[in-house]
């Protein structure tokens, strides 16, 4: 199949996305619809993707090692979760009695 019907493709303003090596659609029953070298078309603004090509139904356990390797490879490009740096000089001292302190503050 050649992907989205040309008429619908124009209406949705679909663009071909080249270079996609594989697509895995994981179903609720833990089976996977696996496409190798699919044709992928998308309208990102409408969150609409069309995938066409030869599909195989596989078990997630068959594909898991490859998926895990891809995720590990991607993790190096993700921002790290570092703890925020707090400068003690910028933190104001706590006041014991907020009501009394507010009365003595200059307006």
Backbone as a printed PyTorch tensor [residue, N CA C, xyz], in Angstrom:
tensor([[[  0.8460,  -1.1800,   0.0000],
         [  0.0000,   0.0000,   0.0000],
         [  0.8920,   1.2430,   0.0000]],

        [[  0.3830,   2.3310,  -0.5500],
         [  1.2020,   3.5380,  -0.6950],
         [  0.9510,   4.5590,   0.3940]],

        [[  0.2770,   4.2040,   1.4540],
         [  0.0660,   5.1440,   2.5430],
         [ -1.3130,   5.7520,   2.5000]],

        [[ -1.4230,   6.9370,   3.0330],
         [ -2.7010,   7.6390,   3.0960],
         [ -3.1750,   7.9690,   1.6950]],

        [[ -4.4670,   7.8270,   1.4840],
         [ -5.0890,   8.2380,   0.2350],
         [ -4.6980,   9.6880,  -0.0310]],

        [[ -4.3270,  10.0010,  -1.2770],
         [ -3.8190,  11.3370,  -1.6130],
         [ -4.8000,  12.4400,  -1.2330]],

        [[ -6.1010,  12.2030,  -1.4090],
         [ -7.1110,  13.2150,  -1.0670],
         [ -7.0780,  13.5240,   0.4340]],

        [[ -7.0580,  12.4810,   1.2570],
         [ -6.9950,  12.6920,   2.7020],
         [ -5.6600,  13.2870,   3.1160]],

        [[ -4.6010,  12.8780,   2.4480],
         [ -3.2830,  13.4290,   2.7390],
         [ -3.2410,  14.9270,   2.5320]],

        [[ -3.8930,  15.4030,   1.4690],
         [ -3.9350,  16.8550,   1.2250],
         [ -4.7670,  17.5610,   2.2770]],

        [[ -5.9090,  16.9820,   2.6390],
         [ -6.7760,  17.5980,   3.6490],
         [ -6.0690,  17.6800,   4.9990]],

        [[ -5.3430,  16.6400,   5.3560],
         [ -4.6540,  16.6060,   6.6480],
         [ -3.2800,  17.2580,   6.5870]],

        [[ -2.8510,  17.6490,   5.4070],
         [ -1.5250,  18.2340,   5.1870],
         [ -0.4300,  17.3000,   5.7080]],

        [[ -0.5310,  16.0320,   5.2950],
         [  0.4470,  15.0220,   5.7200],
         [  1.7730,  15.2210,   5.0130]],

        [[  2.8280,  14.9870,   5.7470],
         [  4.1850,  15.0260,   5.2080],
         [  4.8170,  13.6620,   5.3930]],

        [[  5.5760,  13.2240,   4.3890],
         [  6.3260,  11.9780,   4.5200],
         [  7.4770,  12.2030,   5.4930]],

        [[  7.7340,  11.2270,   6.3200],
         [  8.8560,  11.2810,   7.2470],
         [  9.8330,  10.1870,   6.8190]],

        [[ 10.9300,  10.5670,   6.1690],
         [ 11.8750,   9.5590,   5.6860],
         [ 12.7980,   9.0560,   6.7990]],

        [[ 13.4170,   7.9230,   6.5600],
         [ 14.4540,   7.4210,   7.4610],
         [ 13.9620,   6.6570,   8.6720]],

        [[ 12.6690,   6.3100,   8.7320],
         [ 12.1600,   5.5280,   9.8560],
         [ 12.4860,   4.0600,   9.5920]],

        [[ 13.2750,   3.4520,  10.4670],
         [ 13.7010,   2.0740,  10.2700],
         [ 12.6710,   1.0680,  10.7580]],

        [[ 11.9760,   1.4080,  11.8490],
         [ 10.9620,   0.4900,  12.3510],
         [  9.9460,   1.2420,  13.2010]],

        [[  8.7510,   0.6590,  13.2750],
         [  7.6860,   1.1880,  14.1240],
         [  7.1100,   0.0050,  14.8900]],

        [[  6.9380,   0.1820,  16.1900],
         [  6.3240,  -0.8390,  17.0350],
         [  5.0970,  -0.2490,  17.6930]],

        [[  3.9650,  -0.8870,  17.4850],
         [  2.7200,  -0.4810,  18.1320],
         [  2.4110,  -1.5580,  19.1660]],

        [[  2.5060,  -1.1800,  20.4310],
         [  2.2890,  -2.1390,  21.5130],
         [  0.8140,  -2.1190,  21.8930]],

        [[  0.2080,  -3.2790,  21.8310],
         [ -1.2180,  -3.4020,  22.1090],
         [ -1.4560,  -3.7410,  23.5780]],

        [[ -2.6960,  -3.5860,  24.0220],
         [ -3.0610,  -3.8470,  25.4150],
         [ -2.7680,  -5.2820,  25.8560]],

        [[ -2.8110,  -6.2230,  24.9100],
         [ -2.5770,  -7.6240,  25.2610],
         [ -1.0940,  -8.0020,  25.2000]],

        [[ -0.2150,  -6.9820,  25.1470],
         [  1.2480,  -7.1470,  25.1140],
         [  1.7710,  -7.7560,  23.8250]],

        [[  0.9470,  -7.8030,  22.8000],
         [  1.4630,  -8.1670,  21.4870],
         [  1.8770,  -6.8750,  20.7930]],

        [[  2.7150,  -7.0040,  19.7810],
         [  3.2570,  -5.8410,  19.0990],
         [  2.9980,  -5.9660,  17.6050]],

        [[  2.5380,  -4.8790,  17.0070],
         [  2.4620,  -4.7990,  15.5530],
         [  3.7650,  -4.1450,  15.1310]],

        [[  4.6060,  -4.9050,  14.4490],
         [  5.9720,  -4.4890,  14.1270],
         [  6.0970,  -4.2300,  12.6240]],

        [[  6.5370,  -3.0180,  12.2670],
         [  6.7880,  -2.6360,  10.8800],
         [  8.2950,  -2.4430,  10.7080]],

        [[  8.8640,  -3.0190,   9.6540],
         [ 10.2560,  -2.7820,   9.3090],
         [ 10.2870,  -1.9110,   8.0620]],

        [[ 11.0400,  -0.8100,   8.1120],
         [ 11.1460,   0.1610,   7.0110],
         [  9.7760,   0.5970,   6.4830]],

        [[  8.9050,   1.0830,   7.3770],
         [  7.5660,   1.4900,   6.9380],
         [  7.5940,   2.8520,   6.2450]],

        [[  6.5060,   3.1460,   5.5570],
         [  6.2880,   4.4960,   5.0530],
         [  5.5100,   5.2040,   6.1580]],

        [[  6.0370,   6.3260,   6.6310],
         [  5.3900,   7.0640,   7.7180],
         [  5.0280,   8.4380,   7.2060]],

        [[  3.7820,   8.8050,   7.4080],
         [  3.2860,  10.1340,   7.0500],
         [  2.6840,  10.7390,   8.3030]],

        [[  2.8140,  12.0600,   8.4450],
         [  2.3380,  12.6730,   9.6750],
         [  1.8340,  14.0800,   9.4590]],

        [[  0.8880,  14.4470,  10.2950],
         [  0.4740,  15.8190,  10.5060],
         [  0.6870,  16.0290,  11.9950]],

        [[  1.8590,  16.5160,  12.3430],
         [  2.2470,  16.6000,  13.7490],
         [  1.2970,  17.5130,  14.5210]],

        [[  0.9070,  18.6400,  13.9390],
         [  0.0140,  19.5720,  14.6190],
         [ -1.3200,  18.9570,  14.9870]],

        [[ -1.7780,  17.9890,  14.1950],
         [ -3.0480,  17.3120,  14.4780],
         [ -2.8270,  16.0010,  15.2140]],

        [[ -1.5740,  15.7260,  15.5820],
         [ -1.2180,  14.4870,  16.2690],
         [ -1.7240,  13.2720,  15.5010]],

        [[ -1.5250,  13.2970,  14.1800],
         [ -2.0050,  12.2330,  13.3060],
         [ -0.8350,  11.6300,  12.5460]],

        [[ -0.6960,  10.3170,  12.6520],
         [  0.3650,   9.5940,  11.9740],
         [ -0.2380,   8.4370,  11.2090]],

        [[  0.2830,   8.1820,  10.0070],
         [ -0.1410,   7.0300,   9.2140],
         [  1.0920,   6.1890,   8.9400]],

        [[  0.9700,   4.8980,   9.2030],
         [  2.0730,   3.9740,   9.0190],
         [  1.5960,   2.8970,   8.0620]],

        [[  2.3760,   2.6710,   7.0080],
         [  2.0050,   1.6290,   6.0630],
         [  3.2280,   0.7960,   5.7120]],

        [[  2.9560,  -0.4280,   5.3400],
         [  4.0200,  -1.3610,   4.9880],
         [  3.6480,  -2.7430,   5.4680]],

        [[  4.6080,  -3.6530,   5.4210],
         [  4.3590,  -5.0240,   5.8690],
         [  4.4580,  -5.0780,   7.3850]],

        [[  3.3930,  -5.5540,   7.9990],
         [  3.3500,  -5.6330,   9.4600],
         [  3.4380,  -7.0830,   9.9020]],

        [[  4.1370,  -7.2900,  11.0080],
         [  4.2150,  -8.6000,  11.6320],
         [  3.6560,  -8.4680,  13.0460]],

        [[  2.9750,  -9.4990,  13.4990],
         [  2.4980,  -9.5290,  14.8780],
         [  3.4910, -10.3420,  15.6780]],

        [[  4.0580,  -9.7190,  16.7240],
         [  5.0860, -10.3710,  17.5250],
         [  4.7590, -10.2250,  19.0020]],

        [[  5.4380, -11.0260,  19.7980],
         [  5.3340, -10.9230,  21.2440],
         [  6.2690,  -9.8160,  21.7210]],

        [[  5.8540,  -9.0780,  22.7270],
         [  6.7060,  -8.0070,  23.2460],
         [  8.0180,  -8.5730,  23.7950]],

        [[  7.9820,  -9.8010,  24.2970],
         [  9.2110, -10.3970,  24.8230],
         [ 10.2240, -10.6530,  23.7120]],

        [[  9.7580, -10.8730,  22.4740],
         [ 10.6700, -11.0590,  21.3430],
         [ 11.3760,  -9.7490,  20.9870]],

        [[ 10.6800,  -8.6370,  21.1290],
         [ 11.2160,  -7.3390,  20.7140],
         [ 11.8510,  -6.5490,  21.8510]],

        [[ 11.6040,  -6.9630,  23.0830],
         [ 12.0370,  -6.1700,  24.2370],
         [ 13.5360,  -5.8740,  24.2670]],

        [[ 14.4210,  -6.8360,  24.0030],
         [ 15.8520,  -6.5010,  24.0480],
         [ 16.2320,  -5.3690,  23.0940]],

        [[ 15.6920,  -5.3730,  21.8920],
         [ 15.9840,  -4.3110,  20.9290],
         [ 15.4120,  -2.9740,  21.3530]],

        [[ 14.1930,  -2.9880,  21.8960],
         [ 13.5660,  -1.7520,  22.3650],
         [ 14.3580,  -1.1830,  23.5380]],

        [[ 14.7810,  -2.0440,  24.4440],
         [ 15.5530,  -1.6110,  25.6020],
         [ 16.8720,  -0.9720,  25.1630]],

        [[ 17.5460,  -1.5750,  24.1970],
         [ 18.7970,  -1.0030,  23.6910],
         [ 18.5730,   0.3750,  23.0810]],

        [[ 17.4560,   0.5670,  22.3840],
         [ 17.1530,   1.8750,  21.7980],
         [ 16.9170,   2.9080,  22.8870]],

        [[ 16.1900,   2.5290,  23.9330],
         [ 15.9080,   3.4720,  25.0150],
         [ 17.1830,   3.8440,  25.7570]],

        [[ 18.0680,   2.8790,  25.9800],
         [ 19.3380,   3.1640,  26.6450],
         [ 20.1520,   4.1160,  25.7740]],

        [[ 20.1590,   3.9100,  24.4770],
         [ 20.8820,   4.7970,  23.5680],
         [ 20.3260,   6.2050,  23.5720]],

        [[ 19.0120,   6.3220,  23.7130],
         [ 18.3710,   7.6420,  23.7250],
         [ 18.6130,   8.3670,  25.0350]],

        [[ 18.8540,   7.6360,  26.1060],
         [ 18.9570,   8.2720,  27.4190],
         [ 20.1250,   9.2390,  27.5000]],

        [[ 21.1510,   9.0420,  26.6970],
         [ 22.2920,   9.9590,  26.7420],
         [ 21.9430,  11.3300,  26.1710]],

        [[ 20.8930,  11.4110,  25.3550],
         [ 20.5120,  12.7010,  24.7890],
         [ 19.4530,  13.4180,  25.6190]],

        [[ 18.9640,  12.7660,  26.6670],
         [ 17.9560,  13.3890,  27.5220],
         [ 18.6270,  14.2680,  28.5680]],

        [[ 17.9540,  15.3340,  28.9870],
         [ 18.5460,  16.1630,  30.0450],
         [ 18.6430,  15.3680,  31.3350]],

        [[ 19.7180,  15.5920,  32.0740],
         [ 19.8900,  14.8620,  33.3230],
         [ 19.0450,  15.5070,  34.4090]],

        [[ 18.6650,  14.6960,  35.3640],
         [ 17.8680,  15.1910,  36.4840],
         [ 18.8160,  15.5370,  37.6120]],

        [[ 19.3630,  16.7200,  37.5660],
         [ 20.2760,  17.1280,  38.6260],
         [ 19.4980,  17.8970,  39.6850]],

        [[ 20.0180,  17.8670,  40.8880],
         [ 19.3680,  18.5790,  41.9860],
         [ 19.6150,  20.0720,  41.8230]],

        [[ 18.6000,  20.8890,  42.1130],
         [ 18.8080,  22.3410,  41.9940],
         [ 19.8400,  22.8290,  43.0060]],

        [[ 20.6200,  23.7880,  42.5880],
         [ 21.6400,  24.3570,  43.4710],
         [ 21.0000,  25.4910,  44.2550]],

        [[ 21.1220,  25.4440,  45.5790],
         [ 20.5640,  26.4850,  46.4350],
         [ 21.7250,  27.2540,  47.0410]],

        [[ 21.7100,  28.5460,  46.8460],
         [ 22.7440,  29.4100,  47.4180],
         [ 22.2150,  29.9030,  48.7570]],

        [[ 22.8590,  29.4950,  49.8390],
         [ 22.3970,  29.8610,  51.1850],
         [ 22.3620,  31.3650,  51.4020]],

        [[ 23.1780,  32.1250,  50.6780],
         [ 23.1870,  33.5780,  50.8390],
         [ 21.8780,  34.2090,  50.3600]],

        [[ 21.1650,  33.5240,  49.4710],
         [ 19.9440,  34.0950,  48.9090],
         [ 18.6980,  33.7100,  49.6990]],

        [[ 18.8190,  32.7850,  50.6310],
         [ 17.6650,  32.3360,  51.3960],
         [ 17.4970,  33.2540,  52.6010]],

        [[ 16.3280,  33.9220,  52.7400],
         [ 16.1290,  34.8200,  53.8820],
         [ 16.0150,  34.0310,  55.1870]],

        [[ 16.3950,  34.6610,  56.2810],
         [ 16.2980,  34.0310,  57.5980],
         [ 14.8330,  33.9390,  57.9890]],

        [[ 14.4690,  32.8760,  58.6610],
         [ 13.0980,  32.7120,  59.1190],
         [ 12.8450,  33.6140,  60.3180]],

        [[ 11.6270,  34.1390,  60.4070],
         [ 11.2370,  35.0150,  61.5030],
         [ 10.2880,  34.2300,  62.3970]],

        [[ 10.5160,  34.3020,  63.6900],
         [  9.7230,  33.5280,  64.6360],
         [  8.2490,  33.9280,  64.6190]],

        [[  7.9650,  35.2200,  64.7580],
         [  6.5860,  35.6880,  64.8640],
         [  6.2780,  36.5660,  63.6520]],

        [[  5.5510,  36.0150,  62.7120],
         [  5.2800,  36.7220,  61.4600],
         [  4.4340,  37.9770,  61.6890]],

        [[  3.4800,  37.9220,  62.6280],
         [  2.6340,  39.0870,  62.9000],
         [  3.4640,  40.2380,  63.4460]],

        [[  4.3280,  39.9850,  64.4060],
         [  5.1660,  41.0320,  64.9810],
         [  6.1190,  41.5940,  63.9190]],

        [[  6.6990,  40.7180,  63.1290],
         [  7.6330,  41.1630,  62.0910],
         [  6.9280,  42.0320,  61.0650]],

        [[  5.6970,  41.7180,  60.7450],
         [  4.9900,  42.5190,  59.7430],
         [  4.6520,  43.9150,  60.2810]],

        [[  4.4700,  44.0520,  61.5990],
         [  4.1730,  45.3600,  62.1950],
         [  5.4060,  46.2830,  62.1720]],

        [[  6.5880,  45.6730,  62.2820],
         [  7.8060,  46.4820,  62.3410],
         [  8.4150,  46.7290,  60.9600]],

        [[  7.8900,  46.0810,  59.9250],
         [  8.4280,  46.2790,  58.5790],
         [  8.0570,  47.6480,  58.0500]],

        [[  8.9660,  48.2560,  57.3630],
         [  8.6800,  49.5530,  56.7240],
         [  7.7670,  49.3160,  55.5440]],

        [[  6.8020,  50.1690,  55.3360],
         [  5.8490,  50.0300,  54.2470],
         [  6.3040,  50.7530,  53.0180]]])
